[in-house]
Amino acid sequence: MLTGIIVYGLVNSSILLLVALGFCLTFGVSRIANFAHGAIYILFGYLMWIFLNWLKIPFLFAILLTLVLSGIFGYVAYYVAVRRVRGIVLSEVVSTFALGVGILEFFRWMGFVTYEFSLPPIKKGSLYILGFPIDYQRLIIILAAIGLVAFLYFFTHYTKLGLSFRAIAQNERTAIALGIDADRVAALSVAFGSAFASVASILVLPLGIISINSGYEALLIAIAVGIVGGLESIPGMILASLVLGFVQIVVGVYVSSAWVMVVYLLAIIVILVVMPSGLLGKFKELEERV
Amino acid sequence: MRENFLVVENVSKSFGGVKAISNVSFSLSGNSLLGIIGPNGAGKTTLINIITGFIKPDSGRVIFKGDDITGLPGYKIAEKGIARTFQIVRPFLHLPAYKNLIIPLYSKRVKSFRGGRFGDRDTVAIDLLEEVGFERDSSVPYKSASSLPHGYLKRLELARCLALQPELLILDELFSGMSMSEVAATVPIIEKLKAEGLTLIMIEHRLRELFRIADKVIVLNFGEKIAEGKPSEVIENELVKVAYLGAESA
C-alpha cells in the first residue's frame, strides 16, 4: 500500500506540476493570470487528436506541430485578449476567462464530448518498480516534470530571453529602460505558458479521455498549485504539487475519491487564510518598500 | 562639441488639468553635462520620462542626433543609446548585483566592450561595478541586490546604465540618499565619463556638486523653464532665487 501511495503520489504530483507550470510561468513573468490556461490545455489536446485521427499526421510530427502552434496561439492571444487591458487585473482575468470559455464551449458545441476522443500514450506497456506495476506513460510524466523544471531553470538563468523574463518579472520599468520590449516579452511569456500547457496535454490526456470539464479542472489545478506554492516561485510550485498530489492520493485511498477535488479548494482557502503569499512565495510588497 | 546632440522642442504635458511640463525647449551639445534643477514638482522627472519614452508628450518634439524620437517606446530609445537611472532605485532585487548588469550587456547595442573583444559578460559586469566603486575582491558584487545598502544600489543603477554603453546618460537624482563620502567618490567617476566623451543630463538637488561639474544648467518651476545658462549665471538669476527661496528673500 505504501509503495502504491508513493508511486501514485509522485505521478499525481507530476501531473499537477505539468498542468500548472505554464500558468505560473506566465504569471511569474508578466503578472498576467491567464485564465484561458485550462482551455488551451484542452484545445491542443483536441488539435493533437485531429492531427492524428483526421489529418493522419505521424505521431512525432503531430507533437511538434502541436507545440509550435500552441506557442503561436499564446503569442497571438496576448495581443488579441490581453494587450489592451494590460495592467487592469480584473479585466485581464475576465478577458482571458472569456477566451477560455469560448474555446471550451466551442468544442462542446461541435460535439467533441464522446469517448472516442482520447490520445495514444507515448509508449505502451508497463514495468515493475519495487514490485509495483507502473505504466510507461506515468513514468514519462514524472521524468517530463523533472525535465521541464530543469529546462526552466537553465532557460531563466543562462539565456538572454530567460534573463529578460526575470528582468521583467522583477522590475518592468527598469527592464524597459535597459532596452527590453516589455510587450514582446509578455507575449512570449503567454506563448511559453501555452506551449507548456500543450506539453501537459500531450503527456497527461492519454491517461483518460479528453473532456471539456477537465479544461476547467486544469485551470483549478493551476490556480491551486500557484496559490499554495507562491506564484512566482519554482521551488514553491514543486512543493505545492507534491503536497497537493500526495494529499489527494491519501484522501482518495483512505477517505473517498469523491473528496479528491475538494482538496484543491480547501488548500486554496487554508493557504489564503494562513499564509497568503504561499508556502514559498516572497513578500514582494515588503521588499519593494526598500 | 557636436551641436544639437539632443534637442527638446516646445514640449508640453498635462496630467488631468495640471500642466506638468509647459512649452519647454532646450538643446544640448555632445560631450557636455547639462544640469536640470528646480523645486519638487517642477516637472524635472516628467521631462526625463518624456525624453526616455516613458511618457508621450501632448505636443512638441524630442530630437536625438537628428532623429525624431518623440513617442518612441522606452526600449527603442534605450537601443538608440539613451540610458537613464531612476530617482527611486529600481534594481532587479532577486539577482546578484553583477547579474543586474547582464541584461543590458545582452543588448543589441553592446557588440564589443571598450573596443576589445567581448569575452565573458560576468567579468565585464564585475569590471563595471569596480569602476563605480564596488570593492572587487570583496563579496559585495556577488550579493543579492536586495541586501545592498542604498548608496550601493544608486551606484549599481549607474553601472547598469554604463553597461548599455550609452551616448547620452541621464541621472535622475543620483546623489540623493548617498553619504557625503559616496558623493565625493562619485563626482570623479562622472567627470571621467564626460572626459571619455559621454554626454550627460543630471537632475540634482545637491547644487554645490552639480554646479562644479555642469556646463549648462536649466531651471524648471511649475513646469516652465525659468532660466538657462552657465552655473555661475543661473545662480545669480532673480527668478531662480524666488523659485528656490520664496519671494520675500529674493
Interface residues (C-beta under 8 A of the other chain):
Chain A: K160 L163 S164 R166 A167 Q170 N171 R173 T174 A175 I176 A177 L178 G179 I180 D181 A182 K282 E287 E288 V290
Chain B: T52 F54 P73 G74 Y75 K76 A78 E79 A83 R84 F86 V89 R90 P91 F92 L93 H94 L95 K99 I102 I103 P104 Y106 S107 K108 R109 S146 H150 L153 R160 L164
